[in-house]
Structures are given as C-alpha cells and as structure tokens.
Amino acid sequence: MEGTVDGFRYGAVTPVAAYVMACLGGALGLRCIVRSLLNTQSWKPGWLALGAASIGCGIWTMHFIAMIGFQVEETRIRYDTGLTLLSLAVAIVVVGIGVFIVGYRGAGTASLSFAGIVTGLGVAAMHYLGMYAMRLNGAINYDALTVGLSIVIAIVAATAALWAAVTIRGFLTSLGASLVMGVAVSGMHYTAMAAVSVHVHGTTGGAWAGASASSLLLPMLVGPVIFLVLAGVVVMFDPLLVLGDGDWNRPTAHRRPAVRPAEGTTPAPTHSSLFETPTGPTSARPHPYDTPRRTVER
C-alpha cells in the first residue's frame, strides 16, 4: 500500500533550522574563498579547503536537519551509518573540486560552467545518497521529472554560489549572497523530497534495520555544527575577512601614500611588525652614549 509521507513533522522548526545552517555554511565558505583571493601571501589551498568544507558541511547539515522532520506514518525510518557518513564526504569533496577550479582559474565562462555542473551534480548525489541510506519497511519511488528539476536547481545554485565566491568582495554583499544560496539549496532539497513516494510492505522484515533518526542524526550533526562554529571563529578574528571593503583589500600600489617628512628632519624608521627591526646599517647609527669631541683653540 502507499505510505503517508510527511516532510514537516515538526512544522516550521526543521525547515527554518535547515535554512539557517545552509546560510551559515555558505557565508563562511564565501568569506574563506574571498580571503584566499584578497591576499596573495596567504596560504591559498588552506583557505579554499576551509571554504569548501564549510559549504559542504552546511549543505549536509541542512539536508539531515530537514530529514529529521521527514516521516512515513505507516513505518519507522532508520539510517545506515556508513552511507550517511559517505554522503558527508561526497558533499565536501565535490564542493572542493568546484571551489579549487574557480579559485585557481577564475570565473571564466568555461571554468565556471564546468565547476558549477560538477558541484551541482555532487550536491544532488549527496542528497540522493543520503536518501539511499534510509531504511524503512517499504520501497522508495521517485518521480523522474521532479528529480530532474531538483538536479537543475542544484547546478544553478552551485554555479551562482561559485560565481559569488570569486566576484563578491564586501562583507555585507557576501552575507546577502549566502542568504540567497540558502534559499536555493533548501529549494533543491524540498523539490527533491516532493519527488518521493513510499510503497509500504505488508509485513515487517529485517532489511530496514538500522539506527533511528534521533539516535543517529542528532549525534552526527554535532560534529559538523562544531566545525562550522570553529570556522566562524576563524573568520571573525581575521580583520581582512570582516572589513572586506577597506584598505585591507586594496592593492599595494593603490593604498594611501605615506606622509613625507618635512625638509631637514630625519624620517622615523618604519616597522612592518613589532618583531621586525628597523632597516638600515647598524654602523650608521650613533651610540646614545657617544658624544662628539670639541676642539679647544688656544
């Protein structure tokens, strides 16, 4: 018989929480990618990897928070632990591929299109792999047209996110882009869930055995959430990421020129940090206790 599918078991709680996590992951990922582009002296692979992991964890966390609110009234739902963890790895890896492509090759039409397609297909693969991890007393069926629409939304959302990552520099504009990105990712998820129908078996078997949603998903969500919080701490304590629009991201040649000293005065030595010594030969500086000798005329 056909099962009664409900994707909003807890009302608006799970959709709102899922959207917030998608926005958080997107915002942190975009700022980390911007950080790798603003300063060529920074460790670019590290910032790109942190950005990819933030976006991937945000998407994965969004999916499984939303899945906590999914139920089939005629049967319990359980999850395979290995496949659930594999879906997290897929999300991070495929987002990382797209991020590294645009991070090193820029937002050209060819590279952006290829990276968006790869990342979008990866996000869709993460979603349906997470769905495949479900174990219930029945068979899950999908509407092919709705599945295709969800994949198109995933590709468009991924392309727009990658374009924003290498184009938008300001903090507020990145925040706005992450809000739009959260809408797109959440829209892809619920579009894909609209394609689901469940045919419940008449008898209970052991093929659907696994960890329950509450016993598996809630503890597994703790790790990605903690990672996103720590990534947020890294972002907020980096002034180049927070300021975004000021002198931090101006090229050296376009920064304000230093004030020239008045004629007849000696310019003060410049220090690039507290741990650097003034430039210039040491022998040219007089010792503070050396006094010039006077010649007395007789």
C-alpha positions in Angstrom: 0.0 0.0 0.0 1.0 3.6 -0.4 2.5 5.2 2.6 1.5 8.6 4.0 4.6 10.8 3.6 5.0 13.9 5.7 8.1 16.2 5.3 7.1 18.7 8.0 6.6 16.5 11.1 7.7 19.4 13.5 6.2 22.2 11.5 8.4 25.1 10.5 11.1 24.2 13.0 13.2 21.8 10.8 12.9 23.9 7.6 14.0 27.1 9.3 16.8 25.4 11.2 18.0 23.7 7.9 17.9 27.0 6.1 19.9 28.7 8.8 22.6 26.0 8.6 22.8 26.3 4.8 23.2 30.1 5.1 25.9 29.7 7.8 27.9 27.3 5.8 27.5 29.4 2.6 28.5 32.6 4.4 31.6 31.1 6.0 32.6 29.4 2.7 32.3 32.5 0.7 34.3 34.6 3.1 37.1 32.0 3.2 37.3 31.9 -0.6 37.4 35.7 -0.7 40.2 35.6 1.8 42.3 33.4 -0.5 41.8 35.9 -3.3 42.4 39.2 -1.4 45.8 38.4 -0.1 48.3 36.5 -2.4 50.6 36.0 0.6 48.1 33.8 2.4 48.0 30.0 2.2 45.5 29.8 -0.7 45.0 26.0 -0.6 44.2 26.1 3.1 41.6 28.9 2.8 40.0 27.2 -0.2 39.8 23.9 1.6 38.3 25.6 4.7 35.7 27.3 2.4 34.8 24.0 0.7 34.5 22.2 4.0 32.2 24.9 5.4 29.9 24.9 2.4 29.9 21.1 2.2 29.1 20.8 5.9 26.4 23.4 5.7 24.7 21.6 2.8 24.9 18.2 4.5 23.7 19.6 7.8 20.8 21.3 6.1 19.8 18.0 4.5 19.7 15.9 7.6 18.1 18.5 9.8 15.3 18.7 7.2 15.2 14.8 7.2 14.5 14.8 11.0 11.1 16.2 10.1 10.5 13.5 7.4 8.3 10.6 8.3 6.1 7.9 6.8 3.2 7.3 9.2 3.0 3.5 8.5 6.6 2.7 9.2 9.6 3.8 11.2 12.7 5.3 9.4 16.2 4.3 10.2 19.6 5.2 8.6 22.7 3.3 7.5 25.6 4.9 9.4 28.3 4.2 6.7 26.2 5.6 3.8 25.3 8.7 5.9 29.0 9.5 6.6 29.8 8.8 3.0 27.3 11.4 1.9 29.1 14.0 4.1 32.4 13.1 2.4 30.8 13.4 -1.1 29.4 16.9 -0.2 32.8 18.2 0.9 34.8 16.6 -1.9 32.6 17.8 -4.8 32.2 21.3 -3.4 36.0 21.3 -3.0 36.5 20.4 -6.7 34.4 23.4 -7.8 35.9 25.8 -5.3 39.5 24.9 -6.3 38.6 25.2 -10.0 37.3 28.8 -9.7 39.9 29.6 -7.0 42.8 29.0 -9.4 41.2 29.5 -12.8 38.8 32.4 -12.0 35.2 32.9 -13.0 35.6 32.5 -16.8 32.6 31.1 -18.6 34.2 27.7 -19.3 35.7 27.1 -15.9 32.7 28.4 -14.0 30.3 26.3 -16.1 32.3 23.1 -15.6 32.8 23.8 -11.8 29.1 24.5 -11.4 28.0 21.4 -13.2 30.4 19.2 -11.2 29.4 20.8 -7.9 25.7 20.7 -8.7 25.8 17.1 -9.6 27.8 16.3 -6.5 25.2 18.1 -4.3 22.5 16.1 -5.9 24.5 12.9 -5.4 24.9 13.8 -1.8 21.2 14.2 -1.4 20.2 11.0 -3.1 22.9 9.1 -1.4 21.5 10.3 1.9 18.1 9.2 0.8 19.5 5.8 -0.2 20.8 5.5 3.4 17.2 5.4 4.7 15.9 2.0 5.9 12.2 1.5 6.2 9.6 -1.2 5.7 8.8 -0.3 2.1 10.2 0.8 -1.2 11.0 4.4 -2.1 10.0 5.6 -5.5 10.9 8.8 -7.3 9.1 10.9 -9.9 11.7 11.3 -12.8 10.6 14.8 -13.8 10.8 16.2 -10.3 14.2 14.6 -9.8 15.5 16.2 -13.0 14.2 19.6 -11.8 16.0 19.2 -8.5 19.2 18.4 -10.3 18.8 21.6 -12.5 18.2 23.7 -9.3 21.4 22.1 -7.7 23.5 23.0 -10.7 22.2 26.6 -10.9 22.6 27.1 -7.2 26.2 25.7 -7.3 27.1 27.9 -10.3 25.7 31.0 -8.6 27.5 30.3 -5.4 30.8 29.8 -7.1 30.4 32.9 -9.1 29.6 34.9 -6.0 32.7 33.4 -4.3 35.1 34.8 -6.8 33.2 38.0 -7.7 31.8 39.5 -4.5 34.2 41.0 -2.0 32.3 43.0 0.5 31.1 41.5 3.8 27.5 42.6 3.5 27.2 41.5 -0.1 28.7 38.1 0.8 26.1 37.9 3.6 23.3 38.6 1.1 24.7 36.1 -1.3 24.7 33.4 1.4 21.0 34.1 2.2 20.2 33.6 -1.5 22.3 30.5 -1.6 20.4 29.1 1.5 17.1 29.6 -0.4 18.5 27.8 -3.5 19.9 24.8 -1.5 16.8 24.4 0.6 14.7 24.7 -2.5 16.6 22.0 -4.2 16.2 19.7 -1.1 12.4 20.2 -0.8 12.0 19.9 -4.6 13.8 16.5 -4.5 11.6 15.4 -1.5 8.5 16.3 -3.5 9.5 13.5 -5.9 9.4 10.9 -3.1 6.6 8.3 -2.7 6.8 5.2 -0.5 5.1 1.9 -1.1 4.9 0.2 2.3 5.3 -3.5 2.6 2.6 -5.6 4.3 5.0 -7.4 6.6 7.9 -6.2 8.7 11.3 -7.6 7.7 14.8 -7.1 8.8 16.1 -5.4 5.7 15.3 -2.0 7.0 17.2 -2.4 10.3 19.5 0.5 11.2 19.9 3.4 13.6 16.8 5.5 14.2 16.7 9.1 13.0 17.1 10.6 16.5 19.8 8.2 17.7 21.9 8.6 14.6 21.3 12.0 13.0 21.4 14.2 16.1 24.8 13.0 17.4 26.2 13.0 13.9 25.1 16.6 13.4 27.1 17.7 16.4 30.4 17.4 14.6 29.6 19.5 11.5 27.9 22.1 13.7 31.0 22.4 15.9 33.2 22.7 12.8 31.1 25.5 11.4 31.3 27.3 14.8 35.1 27.0 14.8 35.3 28.2 11.2 33.1 31.1 12.2 35.6 32.0 14.9 38.5 31.9 12.4 36.6 34.2 10.1 35.5 36.7 12.7 39.0 37.0 14.2 40.5 37.8 10.7 40.2 41.5 10.1 40.7 41.0 6.3 37.6 38.9 6.2 35.5 41.2 8.4 36.5 44.5 6.9 36.5 43.3 3.3 35.9 46.7 1.6 38.6 48.9 3.3 42.3 49.3 2.8 42.8 45.6 3.5 41.8 44.5 0.0 43.3 47.4 -1.9 46.4 46.6 -4.0 49.6 47.9 -2.5 50.0 50.4 -5.3 46.6 52.0 -4.6 46.9 52.4 -0.9 47.3 55.8 0.7 50.8 57.2 0.3 52.9 57.7 3.3 53.3 61.3 4.6 56.7 62.7 3.7 58.7 64.2 6.5 59.5 67.9 6.4 62.8 69.1 5.0 65.6 69.0 7.4 64.1 66.3 9.6 65.1 62.6 9.7 62.3 60.2 8.9 61.4 57.7 11.6 62.2 54.1 10.8 59.3 52.0 9.7 58.3 48.7 11.2 56.1 46.2 9.5 55.5 44.4 12.8 56.6 44.5 16.4 59.0 41.7 15.8 61.0 43.3 13.0 63.9 45.6 13.5 64.4 49.0 11.7 66.1 48.8 8.4 69.5 50.3 7.7 73.1 49.5 8.6 73.7 49.3 12.3 77.1 51.0 12.0 75.5 54.2 10.6 73.5 54.8 13.9 75.4 56.7 16.7 75.5 55.1 20.1 73.4 57.0 22.6 76.5 57.5 24.9 78.8 58.7 22.2 79.4 62.5 22.3 81.4 64.4 19.8 84.7 65.8 21.0 85.2 69.5 21.0 88.5 71.1 19.8 89.6 73.9 22.2 91.5 76.7 20.5 94.4 78.1 22.5 
